[in-house]
Amino acid sequence: MTDSPQNPDEKSPSKPAAKTFENSFSQLEDVVRKLEAGGLSLDEATKLFESGMKLATRCNEILSSSELKITRLQANFAEQMNLVPAPEDHDDANDEDA
């Protein structure tokens, strides 16, 4: 069927939120290089800086989300493997040492 909606695997240029971390970070590196090279007008540098801050924010959001996922996965794994002591077990162990 050729009338089907867009293929979900196709990248839509109208969706900047779909950028990967690697893509955003690479763009951020380019912005930093351009700013460090100098030779820009104040207006150009300001716009580039603003773009860089948006990219840095996006990278931070992606990293934070990944960190949260990893923390949850580790906690779930620890619970499944009974590696997380119950709170009362932890308190009893401290009382026995005293």
TIMI-2910 file (N, C-alpha, C, CB; in pm, 1 decimal, decimal comma, always signed):
<rs>
+----------+----------+----------+----------+----------+----------+----------+----------+----------+----------+----------+----------+------+
!      n_x !      n_y !      n_z !     ca_x !     ca_y !     ca_z !      c_x !      c_y !      c_z !     cb_x !     cb_y !     cb_z ! resn !
+----------+----------+----------+----------+----------+----------+----------+----------+----------+----------+----------+----------+------+
!    +82,3 !   -119,0 !     +0,0 !     +0,0 !     +0,0 !     +0,0 !    +86,2 !   +124,6 !     +0,0 !    -93,3 !     +0,2 !   +119,5 !  Met !
!    +72,4 !   +204,2 !    -97,9 !   +152,2 !   +325,7 !   -106,4 !    +88,4 !   +441,7 !    -33,6 !   +174,7 !   +362,7 !   -249,8 !  Thr !
!    -38,3 !   +428,3 !     +7,9 !   -107,6 !   +534,8 !    +78,0 !    -87,5 !   +529,1 !   +229,3 !   -254,1 !   +529,1 !    +46,1 !  Asp !
!     -3,0 !   +438,6 !   +276,3 !    +17,3 !   +423,0 !   +420,3 !    +87,1 !   +545,8 !   +478,1 !    +99,4 !   +296,1 !   +450,0 !  Ser !
!    +65,1 !   +572,0 !   +608,6 !   +132,7 !   +685,5 !   +671,1 !   +283,4 !   +664,9 !   +670,4 !    +82,7 !   +705,8 !   +814,8 !  Pro !
!   +352,4 !   +765,4 !   +714,7 !   +498,8 !   +760,8 !   +713,6 !   +550,6 !   +634,9 !   +779,7 !   +556,7 !   +883,1 !   +783,2 !  Gln !
!   +657,3 !   +582,9 !   +726,3 !   +725,9 !   +468,9 !   +785,6 !   +784,4 !   +514,1 !   +918,4 !   +837,0 !   +412,6 !   +690,6 !  Asn !
!   +756,8 !   +444,0 !  +1029,8 !   +808,8 !   +488,9 !  +1159,1 !   +960,4 !   +488,3 !  +1166,4 !   +753,9 !   +402,6 !  +1268,6 !  Pro !
!  +1025,7 !   +413,9 !  +1078,1 !  +1172,0 !   +411,2 !  +1078,1 !  +1232,9 !   +533,1 !  +1010,4 !  +1221,1 !   +285,9 !  +1009,7 !  Asp !
!  +1152,6 !   +605,6 !   +930,6 !  +1204,2 !   +723,7 !   +862,7 !  +1221,1 !   +836,9 !   +961,6 !  +1111,4 !   +765,9 !   +748,3 !  Glu !
!  +1329,2 !   +910,8 !   +947,6 !  +1353,5 !  +1025,0 !  +1035,6 !  +1283,4 !  +1146,4 !   +979,4 !  +1504,8 !  +1052,2 !  +1052,1 !  Lys !
!  +1204,3 !  +1211,1 !  +1062,4 !  +1132,2 !  +1329,5 !  +1020,3 !  +1210,2 !  +1453,0 !  +1063,2 !   +989,3 !  +1331,0 !  +1078,8 !  Ser !
!  +1243,7 !  +1543,0 !   +970,1 !  +1320,6 !  +1661,6 !  +1007,3 !  +1241,9 !  +1756,1 !  +1097,3 !  +1365,1 !  +1735,3 !   +883,0 !  Pro !
!  +1109,4 !  +1738,4 !  +1107,4 !  +1029,3 !  +1827,1 !  +1190,6 !  +1026,0 !  +1782,1 !  +1336,4 !   +888,3 !  +1835,3 !  +1136,2 !  Ser !
!  +1098,3 !  +1677,1 !  +1371,0 !  +1098,8 !  +1625,7 !  +1508,0 !  +1239,2 !  +1632,4 !  +1566,7 !  +1046,1 !  +1481,0 !  +1511,9 !  Lys !
!  +1283,8 !  +1749,8 !  +1613,5 !  +1418,0 !  +1758,9 !  +1669,4 !  +1432,3 !  +1680,9 !  +1799,4 !  +1454,4 !  +1903,2 !  +1692,6 !  Pro !
!  +1323,8 !  +1651,3 !  +1869,7 !  +1331,2 !  +1577,3 !  +1995,4 !  +1373,5 !  +1433,0 !  +1971,2 !  +1196,4 !  +1581,3 !  +2067,9 !  Ala !
!  +1363,8 !  +1386,6 !  +1847,5 !  +1399,8 !  +1249,6 !  +1816,8 !  +1550,5 !  +1231,8 !  +1797,3 !  +1326,4 !  +1204,3 !  +1693,3 !  Ala !
!  +1627,9 !  +1337,6 !  +1816,8 !  +1772,2 !  +1328,4 !  +1800,2 !  +1831,8 !  +1231,5 !  +1900,2 !  +1836,8 !  +1465,4 !  +1815,1 !  Lys !
!  +1931,7 !  +1161,3 !  +1855,7 !  +2002,0 !  +1072,5 !  +1946,2 !  +2103,0 !  +1152,8 !  +2027,5 !  +2071,8 !   +958,6 !  +1868,4 !  Thr !
!  +2151,3 !  +1091,6 !  +2135,2 !  +2253,4 !  +1156,7 !  +2215,7 !  +2376,7 !  +1184,8 !  +2130,5 !  +2290,3 !  +1070,0 !  +2337,5 !  Phe !
!  +2416,8 !  +1085,9 !  +2054,0 !  +2538,2 !  +1100,1 !  +1973,6 !  +2526,4 !  +1213,3 !  +1873,6 !  +2568,9 !   +970,6 !  +1901,0 !  Glu !
!  +2410,6 !  +1226,4 !  +1810,2 !  +2388,3 !  +1332,7 !  +1713,1 !  +2392,5 !  +1469,4 !  +1782,4 !  +2253,1 !  +1312,6 !  +1641,0 !  Asn !
!  +2320,8 !  +1479,7 !  +1895,1 !  +2317,2 !  +1606,6 !  +1968,3 !  +2455,7 !  +1644,6 !  +2019,6 !  +2218,5 !  +1598,0 !  +2085,3 !  Ser !
!  +2528,1 !  +1546,5 !  +2070,9 !  +2661,2 !  +1574,6 !  +2124,9 !  +2757,5 !  +1617,2 !  +2014,9 !  +2716,1 !  +1451,8 !  +2197,8 !  Phe !
!  +2746,5 !  +1553,6 !  +1899,1 !  +2831,1 !  +1591,0 !  +1785,5 !  +2802,2 !  +1734,6 !  +1741,6 !  +2809,2 !  +1493,7 !  +1667,7 !  Ser !
!  +2675,5 !  +1770,4 !  +1737,5 !  +2638,9 !  +1907,3 !  +1701,9 !  +2689,7 !  +2005,9 !  +1806,5 !  +2486,8 !  +1920,0 !  +1686,6 !  Gln !
!  +2683,1 !  +1967,1 !  +1933,2 !  +2733,0 !  +2052,2 !  +2040,5 !  +2884,0 !  +2073,8 !  +2026,6 !  +2700,2 !  +1990,4 !  +2177,6 !  Leu !
!  +2955,8 !  +1968,7 !  +1993,2 !  +3100,3 !  +1982,4 !  +1971,0 !  +3129,5 !  +2079,3 !  +1857,2 !  +3163,0 !  +1845,9 !  +1940,7 !  Glu !
!  +3050,0 !  +2073,0 !  +1750,2 !  +3067,5 !  +2165,6 !  +1637,8 !  +3044,4 !  +2310,1 !  +1681,6 !  +2971,8 !  +2129,4 !  +1523,2 !  Asp !
!  +2941,8 !  +2331,5 !  +1762,8 !  +2912,2 !  +2466,1 !  +1813,1 !  +3029,3 !  +2517,2 !  +1896,6 !  +2781,6 !  +2466,3 !  +1897,2 !  Val !
!  +3081,8 !  +2433,1 !  +1983,9 !  +3193,8 !  +2472,7 !  +2069,9 !  +3315,8 !  +2508,0 !  +1985,6 !  +3228,7 !  +2359,8 !  +2169,5 !  Val !
!  +3344,8 !  +2426,7 !  +1884,1 !  +3459,4 !  +2454,5 !  +1796,6 !  +3444,1 !  +2590,9 !  +1727,4 !  +3474,5 !  +2342,5 !  +1690,7 !  Arg !
!  +3324,2 !  +2617,7 !  +1678,9 !  +3300,1 !  +2745,5 !  +1610,3 !  +3315,6 !  +2863,3 !  +1706,4 !  +3159,3 !  +2747,1 !  +1547,6 !  Lys !
!  +3264,1 !  +2848,3 !  +1828,0 !  +3277,0 !  +2956,2 !  +1926,5 !  +3422,7 !  +2975,9 !  +1967,3 !  +3191,2 !  +2926,1 !  +2050,6 !  Leu !
!  +3495,0 !  +2866,3 !  +1985,5 !  +3635,6 !  +2876,3 !  +2025,2 !  +3722,3 !  +2934,7 !  +1914,2 !  +3688,7 !  +2739,4 !  +2065,0 !  Glu !
!  +3683,9 !  +2909,8 !  +1789,5 !  +3761,6 !  +2961,0 !  +1676,2 !  +3752,5 !  +3112,4 !  +1668,7 !  +3713,0 !  +2898,7 !  +1544,7 !  Ala !
!  +3640,8 !  +3167,2 !  +1718,8 !  +3624,5 !  +3312,6 !  +1718,1 !  +3590,1 !  +3365,2 !  +1580,8 !  +3750,0 !  +3379,6 !  +1767,9 !  Gly !
!  +3604,5 !  +3496,4 !  +1565,8 !  +3576,3 !  +3560,8 !  +1437,9 !  +3428,5 !  +3577,9 !  +1409,4 !  +3638,1 !  +3482,5 !  +1328,1 !  Gly !
!  +3344,4 !  +3556,9 !  +1509,0 !  +3201,0 !  +3571,3 !  +1489,5 !  +3154,3 !  +3706,4 !  +1540,6 !  +3125,0 !  +3458,5 !  +1559,7 !  Leu !
!  +3048,6 !  +3756,2 !  +1481,0 !  +2989,5 !  +3878,6 !  +1534,8 !  +2921,4 !  +3843,8 !  +1667,0 !  +2887,5 !  +3942,8 !  +1433,3 !  Ser !
!  +2891,4 !  +3944,6 !  +1744,8 !  +2825,4 !  +3921,6 !  +1872,9 !  +2691,5 !  +3851,0 !  +1852,3 !  +2804,8 !  +4054,6 !  +1947,6 !  Leu !
!  +2617,5 !  +3892,6 !  +1751,6 !  +2487,9 !  +3831,4 !  +1723,5 !  +2503,7 !  +3684,4 !  +1684,6 !  +2416,0 !  +3908,1 !  +1612,0 !  Asp !
!  +2600,2 !  +3655,6 !  +1597,2 !  +2625,2 !  +3517,3 !  +1556,6 !  +2668,3 !  +3431,5 !  +1675,2 !  +2732,0 !  +3512,6 !  +1447,1 !  Glu !
!  +2758,6 !  +3484,3 !  +1755,7 !  +2807,8 !  +3410,5 !  +1871,9 !  +2695,6 !  +3385,2 !  +1971,7 !  +2922,1 !  +3486,8 !  +1939,5 !  Ala !
!  +2609,2 !  +3483,9 !  +1990,8 !  +2497,6 !  +3469,2 !  +2084,1 !  +2400,8 !  +3361,6 !  +2035,8 !  +2423,9 !  +3603,0 !  +2101,4 !  Thr !
!  +2368,1 !  +3363,0 !  +1907,5 !  +2278,1 !  +3261,7 !  +1851,9 !  +2341,1 !  +3122,9 !  +1860,2 !  +2242,7 !  +3295,3 !  +1705,9 !  Lys !
!  +2469,1 !  +3114,5 !  +1833,8 !  +2539,5 !  +2986,6 !  +1841,9 !  +2543,9 !  +2936,7 !  +1986,0 !  +2682,2 !  +2999,9 !  +1785,8 !  Leu !
!  +2568,9 !  +3028,8 !  +2078,5 !  +2571,4 !  +2992,5 !  +2220,2 !  +2434,4 !  +2940,5 !  +2263,8 !  +2613,2 !  +3113,9 !  +2306,9 !  Phe !
!  +2328,9 !  +3009,4 !  +2221,3 !  +2192,7 !  +2966,1 !  +2255,5 !  +2165,9 !  +2826,1 !  +2200,7 !  +2088,2 !  +3065,9 !  +2200,2 !  Glu !
!  +2206,5 !  +2802,5 !  +2078,9 !  +2191,2 !  +2670,7 !  +2017,9 !  +2268,5 !  +2565,5 !  +2096,9 !  +2238,9 !  +2673,1 !  +1871,7 !  Ser !
!  +2389,9 !  +2600,8 !  +2137,5 !  +2471,9 !  +2509,3 !  +2216,0 !  +2409,1 !  +2476,2 !  +2350,2 !  +2608,9 !  +2568,1 !  +2237,3 !  Gly !
!  +2348,5 !  +2576,5 !  +2413,5 !  +2283,3 !  +2552,4 !  +2542,1 !  +2163,4 !  +2458,4 !  +2525,9 !  +2238,4 !  +2685,6 !  +2605,1 !  Met !
!  +2089,5 !  +2473,3 !  +2417,8 !  +1976,7 !  +2383,3 !  +2391,7 !  +2026,6 !  +2240,6 !  +2368,3 !  +1895,1 !  +2432,2 !  +2269,7 !  Lys !
!  +2134,3 !  +2228,6 !  +2293,2 !  +2191,5 !  +2095,7 !  +2268,4 !  +2244,8 !  +2034,3 !  +2397,5 !  +2304,0 !  +2104,2 !  +2163,7 !  Leu !
!  +2310,7 !  +2115,0 !  +2481,0 !  +2363,6 !  +2065,4 !  +2608,0 !  +2249,2 !  +2020,3 !  +2698,8 !  +2448,3 !  +2174,3 !  +2678,1 !  Ala !
!  +2139,9 !  +2095,1 !  +2699,4 !  +2022,9 !  +2057,9 !  +2779,3 !  +1965,6 !  +1925,8 !  +2730,1 !  +1915,4 !  +2168,5 !  +2773,6 !  Thr !
!  +1955,4 !  +1911,3 !  +2598,5 !  +1903,6 !  +1786,7 !  +2540,6 !  +1993,9 !  +1668,9 !  +2575,9 !  +1890,8 !  +1799,4 !  +2387,5 !  Arg !
!  +2124,1 !  +1686,9 !  +2566,4 !  +2217,7 !  +1579,6 !  +2603,0 !  +2200,5 !  +1542,5 !  +2749,6 !  +2363,9 !  +1622,4 !  +2575,6 !  Cys !
!  +2187,4 !  +1642,2 !  +2835,1 !  +2170,5 !  +1617,2 !  +2977,7 !  +2040,2 !  +1542,0 !  +3005,2 !  +2172,7 !  +1749,3 !  +3055,3 !  Asn !
!  +1933,0 !  +1577,6 !  +2934,9 !  +1805,2 !  +1507,6 !  +2951,8 !  +1817,9 !  +1361,2 !  +2912,4 !  +1695,3 !  +1575,2 !  +2868,6 !  Glu !
!  +1884,3 !  +1336,1 !  +2801,6 !  +1901,9 !  +1198,3 !  +2754,4 !  +1986,1 !  +1119,1 !  +2854,3 !  +1968,3 !  +1196,2 !  +2613,9 !  Ile !
!  +2094,9 !  +1179,7 !  +2902,5 !  +2179,9 !  +1111,3 !  +3000,0 !  +2106,3 !  +1083,7 !  +3130,2 !  +2304,3 !  +1193,8 !  +3027,9 !  Leu !
!  +2029,7 !  +1181,5 !  +3177,5 !  +1953,6 !  +1163,6 !  +3301,8 !  +1851,5 !  +1052,4 !  +3287,4 !  +1883,6 !  +1293,9 !  +3341,4 !  Ser !
!  +1784,6 !  +1049,0 !  +3173,4 !  +1686,4 !   +944,4 !  +3147,8 !  +1752,9 !   +807,0 !  +3145,5 !  +1613,8 !   +970,5 !  +3015,5 !  Ser !
!  +1866,7 !   +797,2 !  +3080,5 !  +1938,9 !   +670,5 !  +3074,3 !  +1987,4 !   +628,5 !  +3213,0 !  +2057,7 !   +681,4 !  +2977,6 !  Ser !
!  +2036,2 !   +724,3 !  +3289,6 !  +2082,9 !   +694,2 !  +3425,0 !  +1967,9 !   +641,0 !  +3510,9 !  +2144,6 !   +819,9 !  +3490,0 !  Glu !
!  +1850,2 !   +700,8 !  +3499,3 !  +1734,0 !   +656,2 !  +3574,6 !  +1694,9 !   +514,9 !  +3533,5 !  +1616,4 !   +752,4 !  +3554,0 !  Leu !
!  +1696,6 !   +487,4 !  +3404,5 !  +1663,9 !   +352,7 !  +3356,1 !  +1760,9 !   +250,4 !  +3412,7 !  +1666,1 !   +348,1 !  +3202,4 !  Lys !
!  +1889,8 !   +283,6 !  +3409,9 !  +1992,0 !   +190,9 !  +3460,5 !  +1974,8 !   +168,1 !  +3610,1 !  +2133,3 !   +244,7 !  +3431,3 !  Ile !
!  +1948,1 !   +274,6 !  +3684,9 !  +1927,1 !   +262,2 !  +3829,2 !  +1808,0 !   +171,8 !  +3857,9 !  +1905,7 !   +400,7 !  +3893,1 !  Thr !
!  +1699,6 !   +189,8 !  +3783,5 !  +1581,0 !   +105,5 !  +3802,5 !  +1609,5 !    -39,3 !  +3766,6 !  +1464,5 !   +157,5 !  +3718,6 !  Arg !
!  +1681,4 !    -60,4 !  +3657,4 !  +1716,5 !   -196,9 !  +3618,4 !  +1802,8 !   -264,1 !  +3725,0 !  +1789,7 !   -196,7 !  +3483,8 !  Leu !
!  +1899,9 !   -190,3 !  +3778,7 !  +1985,8 !   -245,8 !  +3883,3 !  +1905,5 !   -279,0 !  +4008,3 !  +2098,2 !   -147,8 !  +3917,6 !  Gln !
!  +1814,0 !   -190,6 !  +4046,4 !  +1731,4 !   -213,8 !  +4165,1 !  +1642,2 !   -335,5 !  +4144,4 !  +1645,7 !    -89,4 !  +4197,2 !  Ala !
!  +1581,2 !   -346,5 !  +4026,7 !  +1496,1 !   -462,6 !  +3997,7 !  +1576,7 !   -591,4 !  +3998,7 !  +1426,6 !   -445,8 !  +3862,3 !  Asn !
!  +1694,8 !   -587,0 !  +3942,2 !  +1780,8 !   -705,4 !  +3940,1 !  +1820,4 !   -744,3 !  +4081,6 !  +1906,2 !   -680,3 !  +3854,5 !  Phe !
!  +1858,1 !   -646,0 !  +4162,0 !  +1898,2 !   -674,1 !  +4299,3 !  +1782,9 !   -736,2 !  +4377,8 !  +1946,6 !   -545,9 !  +4368,3 !  Ala !
!  +1662,3 !   -684,9 !  +4357,8 !  +1545,5 !   -741,1 !  +4425,6 !  +1520,8 !   -884,6 !  +4381,0 !  +1421,2 !   -655,2 !  +4398,8 !  Glu !
!  +1534,3 !   -908,6 !  +4251,9 !  +1512,5 !  -1043,2 !  +4199,9 !  +1615,4 !  -1141,3 !  +4254,5 !  +1516,9 !  -1042,5 !  +4047,7 !  Gln !
!  +1733,8 !  -1094,0 !  +4275,7 !  +1842,0 !  -1180,8 !  +4324,3 !  +1851,2 !  -1180,4 !  +4476,8 !  +1975,7 !  -1136,7 !  +4264,6 !  Met !
!  +1755,8 !  -1113,1 !  +4541,5 !  +1753,1 !  -1102,6 !  +4687,9 !  +1881,8 !  -1042,9 !  +4743,2 !  +1729,4 !  -1239,6 !  +4749,9 !  Asn !
!  +1935,6 !   -945,5 !  +4672,0 !  +2058,2 !   -880,0 !  +4716,4 !  +2030,0 !   -756,9 !  +4800,6 !  +2142,8 !   -841,8 !  +4597,5 !  Leu !
!  +1905,2 !   -713,0 !  +4800,7 !  +1869,6 !   -594,8 !  +4878,0 !  +1814,8 !   -643,3 !  +5011,7 !  +1765,0 !   -504,5 !  +4801,7 !  Val !
!  +1886,7 !   -617,6 !  +5122,8 !  +1836,6 !   -663,6 !  +5251,9 !  +1712,7 !   -584,6 !  +5292,2 !  +1945,4 !   -650,9 !  +5359,8 !  Pro !
!  +1626,0 !   -651,1 !  +5363,4 !  +1508,1 !   -582,5 !  +5415,4 !  +1554,2 !   -479,3 !  +5516,7 !  +1407,0 !   -682,8 !  +5479,4 !  Ala !
!  +1483,4 !   -367,6 !  +5530,2 !  +1526,3 !   -261,8 !  +5622,6 !  +1546,0 !   -312,2 !  +5765,3 !  +1424,9 !   -149,5 !  +5622,7 !  Pro !
!  +1459,5 !   -404,1 !  +5813,4 !  +1475,4 !   -453,3 !  +5950,3 !  +1599,7 !   -541,2 !  +5964,0 !  +1351,2 !   -531,6 !  +5993,0 !  Glu !
!  +1637,7 !   -613,8 !  +5856,7 !  +1759,6 !   -693,6 !  +5861,7 !  +1881,8 !   -604,6 !  +5876,8 !  +1772,4 !   -779,9 !  +5736,4 !  Asp !
!  +1880,8 !   -490,4 !  +5807,2 !  +1993,8 !   -396,7 !  +5813,5 !  +2008,5 !   -339,4 !  +5954,6 !  +1975,0 !   -282,1 !  +5711,0 !  His !
!  +1897,7 !   -303,2 !  +6017,8 !  +1901,0 !   -247,0 !  +6152,9 !  +1945,9 !   -351,1 !  +6253,6 !  +1763,9 !   -192,2 !  +6191,8 !  Asp !
!  +1902,7 !   -478,1 !  +6239,4 !  +1942,5 !   -584,0 !  +6330,5 !  +2092,2 !   -608,9 !  +6322,7 !  +1866,1 !   -712,1 !  +6299,9 !  Asp !
!  +2148,4 !   -602,1 !  +6204,8 !  +2291,6 !   -625,8 !  +6188,2 !  +2371,1 !   -518,2 !  +6260,4 !  +2329,6 !   -629,5 !  +6039,0 !  Ala !
!  +2324,9 !   -394,4 !  +6256,3 !  +2393,9 !   -287,2 !  +6325,1 !  +2382,6 !   -301,4 !  +6476,4 !  +2339,1 !   -153,3 !  +6281,0 !  Asn !
!  +2268,1 !   -349,9 !  +6525,4 !  +2247,5 !   -365,7 !  +6669,7 !  +2335,6 !   -477,7 !  +6723,9 !  +2099,0 !   -394,7 !  +6700,8 !  Asp !
!  +2358,2 !   -584,1 !  +6644,9 !  +2440,1 !   -695,5 !  +6691,3 !  +2586,2 !   -655,9 !  +6704,5 !  +2426,8 !   -813,5 !  +6596,8 !  Glu !
!  +2633,3 !   -563,8 !  +6622,1 !  +2772,1 !   -521,4 !  +6625,5 !  +2799,6 !   -431,6 !  +6743,9 !  +2808,7 !   -450,6 !  +6497,4 !  Asp !
!  +2698,5 !   -368,4 !  +6799,7 !  +2717,4 !   -271,1 !  +6907,0 !  +2741,3 !   -333,7 !  +7041,4 !  +2599,9 !   -182,0 !  +6915,8 !  Ala !
+----------+----------+----------+----------+----------+----------+----------+----------+----------+----------+----------+----------+------+
</rs>
